[in-house]
């Protein structure tokens, strides 16, 4: 089960690093970067806090913030050995994915545009489930102890 967790962590981390790079730079694909910029103009209009607090977010700031967060949390998920850091990055990426689904839903995006967000939402949830099952199975295989002493 550890190999599944490691492969999920690395592949999801690399995906979010790449997705963040597409949001930040046109180095990889000028056309894709242009599309992402146009999407974030509409996403900034339906940002959750914009209606509640009458707060308008600049689409460039929004796109770059999401891009940097995806790169940072992707690196943490793919490279860092500490499970606490990996799970924190996983939860943050999960929240960013929920924000993407929310934004796509509110701008009435087509299914082919929203499907990747749903797929990565379930993959991130699956990674957390695998981690939880792995920690539960290691807890169940340890010998029971009383006051720090092994029972005989």
N, C-alpha and C positions, 0 to 999 in steps of 0.2 A: 504494500500500500504506500510505502514511502516513495517508491519510484513514480507512482501516479501523482502524488502531491508535488514532487520535485518537477516533473515534466509539465504539470499544469501551471505551476508557479513561473517557470521559465518562459513557457510559450505565451501565457497571458501577459507577463511583464514585457516581453519583446513586442507583442502586439500593441500594447498601450504606449510604449516608447515610440513606435512607428506612427501610431495615430496622433500622438502629441507633436511629433516632428512635422506631420502634414499640416497641422494647425498653425505651427510656428513659422514655417519656411516653405518657400516654393522650390527649394533645392531639388527635391525628389521628383515633383510633378507640378508644373505650373498650372495645368488645367484643374487638377484636384484641389490645389490650394485656392484657386479662384472660386471653385464651387463651395468649399468650406467657408470662405469669407462671406459669400452671399448667404449661406445658410445661417451664419451667426448674426447677420443683420436682422433676420426674421426671429431668431431665437432670443435676441436681446429684448425684443418687444413683448415676449411672453415670459420673461424671467419671473420666477415666483414672487420675489420681493417687490417687483415693480408695481404690481397692482395693490398690494397690501400697504406698503409704505410710500406709495407714489414716488418711487425711486427709479430713475431711468439709468440703465447701465450702457456704457459705450460698447458697441459690438466688437471693436478691436481689443479693448481691455478684457472683455468677456472671453473672446477666443484665445487670446494669449494666456490668460490665467488658466483656463481649462487645459490648454496645451502644455504649459509648464507643469501643472499638477499631474497630468497624465504621464509625462516623462519622469518626474520625480518618483511618483508612486510605482510606475512600471519598473524603474531601476531597483527600488526597494523590494518589489515582489520577485524580480528575477535574480538579484544578486545577493542581497543581505541574508546571512545564515540564521539570524535570530527570528524565531517563529512569531514573537510578539510584534516585531516590525513588519514581517510579512502579512500577518493578519490585520494589522492596522492599515497597511497599504491596500489590502484586499477590500476592507470595509470602505475606505475612502474612494477607491475606484468603483465600488458598487454604488455609492452615493452619486458619483459623477455619471454613471450609467443611468441611474434612475432620473437624474436631472435631464439627461439627453432624451430619454423616453418621454418624459413630461413635456419637454420642448417640442419634440416631434409630433406628439399627440395634439398639442395646442395649435400647431401650424398646419394641421391636417396633412402631414407628409404621407406619401404613398408607402405601401407595405415593403417594397424593395429598398426603401430608404430607412425604414424602422427595423427591419428584420435583424441586421447585425447587432443593434443595441440589445434586442431581446436575447439573441444567442449569447452575447458576452455577459449579460446579466445572469443567465442561467449557468454559464461556465464559472463565473465568480462565486455564485452561490454553491455550486458543486464543489469548488475548491475548499470552501469553508466546511462543507459537510464531510469531505474526505479527511480534512484535518481533525475535525471533531471525532470522527469514527476512529481515526488512528490514535488519538490521545485516550479515548475510551478503551480501546483494545489493549494499550500498554498499561493502563491503570488496572485492568482486570487480570493481567498476567502477572502482576507483582504479587509477592507473597504478603499475606496480611501480617501486620505488626501491631504490637501493643506497647505503648510508651517507648517507642524507638527500639525495642528488643524483639528479635524474632521468636516466634512461638515454636516450641518443640513438640 
